[in-house]
Amino acid sequence: MLGILGGGQLGRMFTVAAKTMGYRVTVLDPDPQSPAAAFADVHLCAPYDDVAALQQLAQCAAVTTEFENVNAAAMQQLAQYTRVSPAGECVAIAQNRISEKAWIRKAGLPVAPYQAVRSADDIIDKTSLLLPGILKTATLGYDGKGQRVIKTAAGLHIGMSSLMKDAPFILEKMLDLRAELSVIVCRLDSERVATFPPAENIHENGILAYSIVPARLPETLLRRAEAMAKQLAETLNYVGVLAVEMFVVGDAAQLVVNEIAPRPHNSGHYTLDACASNQFEQQVRMMCALPPAATDLLRPCCMVNLLGDVWGADGSEPNWQPLLDEAHTHLHLYGKKEARSGRKMGHFTVTADTADAAFTQAQTLFAAVCRG
């Protein structure tokens, strides 16, 4: 029996992978309609810090998580009784942008110039050197939430005032962004570590829209991105699946680490249909102390997110027929009962002879779905 904290779509796909490999799964999630619960052997419908539920989860052979905002202290407590990956300490680092940036720097990797801002007193003359910048909450930010573009010192004070309940923050200098990449690292130890091919990511309104693989960037840059991701995982002594997001900056195409996610990642969903193994199978393998499986890309592809925005105002589903009619297109729906704007309801992946062809086809199919 394997345990997982969180029962959203990532937990659902983990559960499918685990059961395919012969394991049973216990999901801890307070949502009675948790997407993962539909496939799990046991659903502990309780808060993440519920003592009785955690005691039951501690009976599992190993425990993992599907999101970073879980109770890291609970993960550390579980580690006293069973194998836990990633470690609660690594999850705690990823929960706070300030500590996250410090660890990325500790690994010797570049980040955007930034400053921790815990109160108005932290705004000093040097702060203006970071403008224009992006003010981000240090915790609980995802998919563009908890972020605000700041252009002036006056705007910084206004931005802090409106978000003060969410303090502390970091202020990051805006960069000359040319592209965005992510690398999925699968690490058991220093000798047994693998990466999936870097994905080129395109965001819309702060939410991932497309992941294109192989990324349409120089091979030397992609190999450097993989090496940087491994270096960060090594510094963290990370065990599990880790997503490392990076920016490609300026004419020199400098790689800058943006943030990490201590779990499988939206930009790694392409691995389900285009690689020799997938990120959820790797998550199972790492938590069970098994070495990484092969990560070869079998065919170029493009993954497309399906948000609640493409559902009808009455909750009616889009017309899936254009996707189902295509032999090289794979549709994944997450089983969520309610479609809301910005909510990730599913994704589809197109495979093709080239990355450009996959991206073009993906855009055409998405437009057809939107037209209904």
C-alpha positions as CSV (number, residue, x, y, z in Angstrom):
1,M,0.0,0.0,0.0
2,L,1.4,3.4,-1.1
3,G,0.1,6.6,0.4
4,I,-0.3,10.1,-1.1
5,L,-1.1,13.4,0.4
6,G,-3.5,15.1,-2.0
7,G,-6.1,13.8,-4.4
8,G,-6.2,16.2,-7.3
9,Q,-5.3,15.4,-10.9
10,L,-1.7,14.7,-10.1
11,G,-2.8,12.3,-7.4
12,R,-5.2,10.7,-9.8
13,M,-2.5,10.1,-12.4
14,F,-0.1,8.8,-9.7
15,T,-2.8,6.4,-8.5
16,V,-3.3,5.1,-12.0
17,A,0.4,4.5,-12.4
18,A,0.8,2.8,-9.0
19,K,-2.1,0.5,-9.6
20,T,-0.9,-0.4,-13.1
21,M,2.4,-1.4,-11.5
22,G,0.6,-3.6,-8.9
23,Y,0.5,-1.4,-5.9
24,R,-2.6,-0.4,-3.8
25,V,-3.1,3.3,-3.0
26,T,-4.4,5.3,0.0
27,V,-5.3,8.9,-0.7
28,L,-5.6,11.5,2.0
29,D,-7.7,14.5,0.7
30,P,-10.5,16.5,2.4
31,D,-12.5,16.7,-0.8
32,P,-15.2,13.9,-0.9
33,Q,-15.1,14.3,-4.7
34,S,-11.3,14.1,-5.0
35,P,-10.3,13.0,-8.5
36,A,-7.8,10.5,-7.2
37,A,-10.4,8.9,-4.9
38,A,-12.2,7.4,-7.8
39,F,-9.2,5.1,-8.4
40,A,-7.8,4.7,-4.9
41,D,-8.3,1.6,-2.7
42,V,-8.7,3.8,0.3
43,H,-9.8,7.5,0.6
44,L,-9.1,9.2,3.9
45,C,-11.5,12.1,3.6
46,A,-10.0,14.3,6.3
47,P,-7.8,17.4,6.7
48,Y,-4.1,17.0,5.9
49,D,-3.2,17.5,9.6
50,D,-5.8,15.1,10.9
51,V,-4.0,13.0,13.5
52,A,-6.0,9.8,13.0
53,A,-5.7,10.0,9.2
54,L,-2.0,10.5,9.4
55,Q,-1.7,7.6,11.7
56,Q,-3.4,5.4,9.1
57,L,-1.3,6.9,6.3
58,A,1.8,6.0,8.4
59,Q,0.9,2.3,7.9
60,C,1.7,2.6,4.2
61,A,4.9,1.1,2.8
62,A,5.8,4.6,1.5
63,V,4.2,8.1,1.3
64,T,4.5,10.9,-1.2
65,T,2.7,14.1,-2.1
66,E,1.0,15.7,-5.1
67,F,1.4,19.3,-4.1
68,E,3.8,21.5,-2.2
69,N,1.3,23.3,0.1
70,V,0.7,20.2,2.1
71,N,1.7,20.2,5.8
72,A,5.5,19.7,5.6
73,A,5.6,19.1,9.3
74,A,3.2,16.2,8.9
75,M,5.5,14.7,6.2
76,Q,8.4,15.0,8.6
77,Q,6.3,13.2,11.3
78,L,5.4,10.5,8.9
79,A,9.1,9.9,8.1
80,Q,9.5,8.5,11.6
81,Y,7.3,5.6,10.7
82,T,7.6,5.0,6.9
83,R,9.5,6.0,3.8
84,V,8.6,9.5,2.7
85,S,9.7,11.1,-0.6
86,P,10.3,13.8,-1.2
87,A,11.4,14.7,2.3
88,G,9.3,17.1,4.3
89,E,12.4,19.4,4.5
90,C,12.5,19.7,0.7
91,V,8.7,20.4,0.6
92,A,9.1,23.1,3.2
93,I,11.8,24.8,1.0
94,A,9.6,24.8,-2.0
95,Q,6.7,26.3,0.0
96,N,8.6,29.6,0.5
97,R,10.0,31.6,-2.3
98,I,12.6,33.2,0.0
99,S,14.1,29.9,1.1
100,E,13.7,28.5,-2.4
101,K,15.8,31.3,-3.9
102,A,18.4,30.8,-1.2
103,W,18.8,27.1,-1.9
104,I,19.0,27.7,-5.7
105,R,21.8,30.2,-5.0
106,K,23.4,27.6,-2.6
107,A,23.5,25.2,-5.5
108,G,25.5,27.8,-7.4
109,L,22.7,28.5,-9.9
110,P,21.6,31.9,-11.2
111,V,18.2,33.5,-10.1
112,A,16.6,36.8,-11.0
113,P,17.8,39.7,-8.9
114,Y,15.5,39.8,-5.9
115,Q,14.9,41.1,-2.4
116,A,12.8,39.7,0.5
117,V,10.2,42.2,1.5
118,R,8.6,41.4,4.9
119,S,7.3,44.9,5.7
120,A,7.4,48.5,4.3
121,D,10.6,49.0,6.3
122,D,12.4,46.7,3.9
123,I,11.9,49.1,1.1
124,I,15.2,51.0,0.8
125,D,17.0,53.0,-1.9
126,K,18.5,49.8,-3.5
127,T,15.0,48.4,-3.9
128,S,14.5,50.8,-6.8
129,L,17.2,48.9,-8.8
130,L,14.7,46.0,-9.0
131,L,12.1,48.0,-10.7
132,P,10.2,47.3,-12.9
133,G,9.7,44.1,-11.0
134,I,7.2,41.5,-9.9
135,L,6.0,41.4,-6.4
136,K,5.2,37.8,-5.4
137,T,3.8,36.4,-2.2
138,A,6.5,34.2,-0.5
139,T,3.9,31.4,0.1
140,L,0.8,29.9,-1.5
141,G,1.4,31.4,-5.0
142,Y,0.8,29.3,-8.1
143,D,-0.5,29.7,-11.7
144,G,0.2,33.5,-11.5
145,K,-1.8,34.0,-8.3
146,G,-0.3,36.3,-5.6
147,Q,1.8,38.2,-8.1
148,R,1.7,41.9,-9.2
149,V,3.8,43.8,-11.7
150,I,5.4,46.8,-10.0
151,K,6.9,49.7,-12.1
152,T,7.5,52.4,-9.5
153,A,8.4,52.8,-5.9
154,A,4.9,54.3,-5.2
155,G,3.4,51.3,-6.9
156,L,5.4,49.0,-4.7
157,H,3.8,50.6,-1.6
158,I,0.4,50.4,-3.1
159,G,0.9,46.8,-4.1
160,M,2.1,45.9,-0.6
161,S,-0.8,47.6,1.0
162,S,-3.3,45.7,-1.1
163,L,-1.6,42.4,-0.4
164,M,-0.4,43.0,3.1
165,K,-2.4,40.1,4.5
166,D,-0.3,37.8,2.3
167,A,3.1,39.1,3.5
168,P,6.0,38.3,3.3
169,F,6.9,38.8,-0.4
170,I,9.8,38.8,-2.7
171,L,10.4,41.5,-5.3
172,E,12.0,40.1,-8.4
173,K,13.5,42.2,-11.2
174,M,11.7,41.7,-14.5
175,L,14.0,40.0,-17.0
176,D,14.4,40.1,-20.8
177,L,12.5,36.8,-21.1
178,R,13.0,35.0,-24.4
179,A,11.6,31.5,-23.5
180,E,10.6,29.3,-20.6
181,L,11.8,25.8,-19.9
182,S,11.1,23.1,-17.3
183,V,13.1,20.0,-16.6
184,I,11.6,17.0,-14.7
185,V,14.3,15.3,-12.6
186,C,13.9,11.8,-11.2
187,R,16.5,11.2,-8.5
188,L,17.0,8.3,-6.1
189,D,20.6,9.2,-5.2
190,S,23.7,10.7,-6.7
191,E,24.3,7.7,-8.9
192,R,20.7,7.0,-9.9
193,V,19.3,10.1,-11.4
194,A,17.6,10.8,-14.8
195,T,15.9,13.7,-16.5
196,F,13.1,13.9,-19.0
197,P,13.8,16.1,-22.1
198,P,13.3,19.8,-21.3
199,A,9.9,21.2,-22.2
200,E,9.4,24.6,-23.9
201,N,6.5,26.2,-22.0
202,I,4.1,28.8,-23.2
203,H,1.9,30.5,-20.6
204,E,-1.3,32.5,-21.0
205,N,-2.6,34.6,-18.1
206,G,0.0,33.1,-15.8
207,I,-1.2,29.5,-16.4
208,L,0.6,27.0,-18.6
209,A,-1.1,26.6,-22.0
210,Y,1.3,24.6,-24.1
211,S,4.4,22.4,-23.5
212,I,6.4,21.6,-26.6
213,V,9.0,18.8,-26.7
214,P,11.7,18.8,-27.8
215,A,12.1,22.5,-26.9
216,R,12.9,24.5,-30.0
217,L,16.2,25.8,-28.6
218,P,19.9,25.0,-29.1
219,E,20.9,21.5,-28.0
220,T,23.7,22.9,-25.9
221,L,21.3,25.1,-23.9
222,L,19.0,22.1,-23.3
223,R,21.8,19.9,-22.0
224,R,22.9,22.8,-19.7
225,A,19.3,23.0,-18.4
226,E,19.3,19.3,-17.6
227,A,22.7,19.6,-15.8
228,M,21.5,22.6,-13.8
229,A,18.3,20.7,-12.7
230,K,20.4,17.7,-11.6
231,Q,22.8,20.0,-9.7
232,L,19.9,21.6,-7.8
233,A,18.5,18.1,-6.9
234,E,21.9,17.0,-5.7
235,T,22.3,20.1,-3.5
236,L,18.9,19.4,-1.9
237,N,19.8,15.7,-1.6
238,Y,16.4,15.3,-3.2
239,V,14.7,11.9,-3.5
240,G,11.7,11.8,-5.8
241,V,10.4,13.7,-8.9
242,L,11.3,17.4,-9.0
243,A,10.3,20.0,-11.6
244,V,12.7,22.8,-12.2
245,E,11.4,25.8,-14.1
246,M,13.8,28.1,-15.9
247,F,13.9,31.3,-17.9
248,V,15.9,31.8,-21.0
249,V,17.1,35.5,-20.8
250,G,18.5,38.0,-23.2
251,D,20.5,37.7,-26.4
252,A,23.1,35.5,-24.7
253,A,20.3,33.0,-23.8
254,Q,21.3,32.8,-20.1
255,L,19.5,30.2,-18.1
256,V,18.0,31.5,-14.8
257,V,16.2,29.2,-12.4
258,N,12.7,30.5,-11.6
259,E,11.2,28.0,-9.1
260,I,10.9,24.3,-8.2
261,A,8.0,22.0,-7.6
262,P,8.6,18.9,-5.3
263,R,6.4,16.6,-7.4
264,P,5.3,15.8,-10.9
265,H,4.4,18.9,-12.9
266,N,1.9,20.1,-15.4
267,S,4.7,20.6,-17.9
268,G,5.6,16.9,-17.5
269,H,2.2,15.5,-18.6
270,Y,3.6,15.0,-22.1
271,T,5.6,12.0,-20.7
272,L,2.4,10.0,-20.4
273,D,2.1,9.7,-24.2
274,A,5.5,10.5,-25.7
275,C,8.2,8.9,-23.5
276,A,9.5,5.4,-22.6
277,S,8.2,6.0,-19.1
278,N,6.1,8.8,-17.5
279,Q,6.7,11.1,-14.5
280,F,4.1,9.4,-12.4
281,E,5.6,5.9,-12.9
282,Q,8.9,7.6,-11.9
283,Q,7.3,9.0,-8.7
284,V,6.2,5.5,-7.8
285,R,9.7,4.1,-8.5
286,M,11.5,6.8,-6.4
287,M,9.2,6.4,-3.4
288,C,9.8,2.6,-3.6
289,A,13.6,3.0,-3.8
290,L,13.7,1.7,-7.4
291,P,16.1,3.3,-9.9
292,P,14.7,5.6,-12.6
293,A,13.2,4.0,-15.7
294,A,14.3,5.1,-19.2
295,T,13.2,8.7,-20.1
296,D,13.7,8.6,-23.8
297,L,11.4,10.8,-25.9
298,L,9.7,8.5,-28.4
299,R,8.2,11.2,-30.6
300,P,8.0,15.0,-30.7
301,C,4.8,16.3,-29.0
302,C,2.8,19.2,-27.7
303,M,0.7,19.1,-24.5
304,V,-2.3,21.5,-24.2
305,N,-4.0,22.4,-21.0
306,L,-7.8,22.3,-20.9
307,L,-9.2,24.8,-18.4
308,G,-12.8,25.3,-17.2
309,D,-13.1,28.2,-19.6
310,V,-13.8,25.9,-22.5
311,W,-16.8,24.4,-20.8
312,G,-20.2,25.9,-21.3
313,A,-21.6,28.5,-18.9
314,D,-24.1,25.7,-18.0
315,G,-21.3,23.3,-17.3
316,S,-21.7,21.4,-20.6
317,E,-18.6,19.7,-21.9
318,P,-16.8,20.9,-25.0
319,N,-17.0,18.9,-28.2
320,W,-14.3,16.3,-27.9
321,Q,-14.8,14.8,-31.3
322,P,-12.0,16.7,-33.1
323,L,-9.5,15.2,-30.6
324,L,-11.0,11.8,-30.7
325,D,-10.9,11.7,-34.5
326,E,-7.1,12.2,-34.5
327,A,-5.0,9.0,-34.3
328,H,-2.0,10.8,-32.8
329,T,-3.9,12.8,-30.2
330,H,-4.4,11.6,-26.6
331,L,-7.1,13.2,-24.4
332,H,-6.9,13.1,-20.6
333,L,-9.8,14.3,-18.4
334,Y,-9.4,14.7,-14.6
335,G,-12.9,13.8,-13.5
336,K,-13.6,17.1,-11.7
337,K,-17.3,17.7,-11.1
338,E,-17.3,21.5,-11.5
339,A,-15.7,23.5,-14.3
340,R,-14.5,26.9,-13.3
341,S,-12.5,29.6,-15.1
342,G,-8.8,28.9,-14.8
343,R,-9.4,25.4,-13.3
344,K,-7.4,22.6,-14.9
345,M,-9.9,20.1,-16.1
346,G,-7.8,18.0,-18.4
347,H,-5.2,18.1,-21.1
348,F,-4.4,16.6,-24.5
349,T,-1.2,15.7,-26.2
350,V,-0.4,15.6,-29.9
351,T,2.5,13.6,-31.2
352,A,4.0,14.4,-34.7
353,D,7.2,14.1,-36.7
354,T,8.5,17.5,-35.5
355,A,7.9,19.8,-32.5
356,D,6.7,22.5,-34.8
357,A,4.2,20.2,-36.5
358,A,2.9,19.0,-33.1
359,F,2.5,22.6,-31.9
360,T,0.6,23.7,-35.0
361,Q,-1.7,20.7,-34.9
362,A,-2.3,21.3,-31.2
363,Q,-3.3,24.9,-31.8
364,T,-5.7,23.8,-34.6
365,L,-7.3,21.2,-32.4
366,F,-7.7,23.5,-29.4
367,A,-9.4,26.0,-31.6
368,A,-11.8,23.3,-32.9
369,V,-12.6,22.3,-29.3
370,C,-13.3,25.9,-28.3
371,R,-15.6,26.4,-31.2
372,G,-17.6,23.4,-30.0
